[in-house]
């Protein structure tokens, strides 16, 4: 039986995979863009950095237990929100440019 923490990690890992696919999709679309490639490239790089940070925090959470797990959860939630917001912003910017 999975713990609540384990279930949370599983759900967020799945969400992270979906976000990674979306980042790859945005990167592919950026490759076809003619204007603003440098700006979009920076956005994509920022998304990848945020994604990697969330992935690292999830790994740390996976090996934590008890109070340390609860403390790490705050950092994971902050990283998740930061990535989600950055993806939303990037998607909107790409839509405006299209």
N, C-alpha and C positions, 0 to 999 in steps of 0.2 A: 504494500500500500504506500502510495506517494504521500509525502508530507505537503502541507500547504506551500511551504517554500519551494519544494520540488515541482509542484504543479505550476506555481508562478513562474519558475525558471523555464519550464517547458513551454508555457504560453508565450512568454516574452521571447524565447528563442525562435519560436515560429513567427512571431511578429517581426523579429529582426531579419529573418530570411526573406519575408515579404518586402520589407523596406530595402534590403540589399538588392532584390530584383528590380525594384522601382528606381533605385539609384543607377543601376546598370542601364535601365531603359532611358533615363534622363541623359546619361552619358552618351548613349547611342544617338539620341536625338540631337544632342549638342554637337556631335561630330558632323552631322549634316547641316548644321547652321552655318550661315555665311558671316553674319555680323555678331560681334560680341563674344567670340569664342574664348578670349582670355578671361572675361568676366564670368562666363558660365563655367569655364574650367576651374576657377577659384571656388565657385559654389559647389561643384562636384567634389573637389578636394576636401572642402569643409565638411560635406556630408559624409565622406568616407572616414574622416578623422573622428567625427561624432559617432559613427557606426562602430568603429573599432574601439572607441572608449566604452561604449555601452557593452560591447561584446566582452571586453576585459572585466568590467564590473560584474557581469553575469557569471563569468568564470570564478571570480573572487567569491561571489555570493554562493556559488555551488559548493565551494569548499569550506564555507563558514557554517557555524552552528550557534544556536542560542542567542545571546545578547549581541555577539559580533555580527550575526546574520541580520538581526533587526537594525543594527547601526548601518550596515551596508545597504540595506533596502532603501534608505533615504537617498543615498548616492545613485543607486540604480534608477529610482524614480525620477530624479533630477536629470540624469543622462537620457532617459527615455523621453522625457518632455522636450528636452533640448533638441534631440534628433527629430522627433515628430514635428516640432515647430519649424525646424530648418527644412525638412522635406516639404511641408506645406508651402512655405515661402518660395522654395525653389520651383515647385510645380506651378505656382501662380506666376512667377517670373517667366518661366518657359512658355506658359500659355499666352501671356501678353506679347511675347516676342514672336509667336507663331502667326 
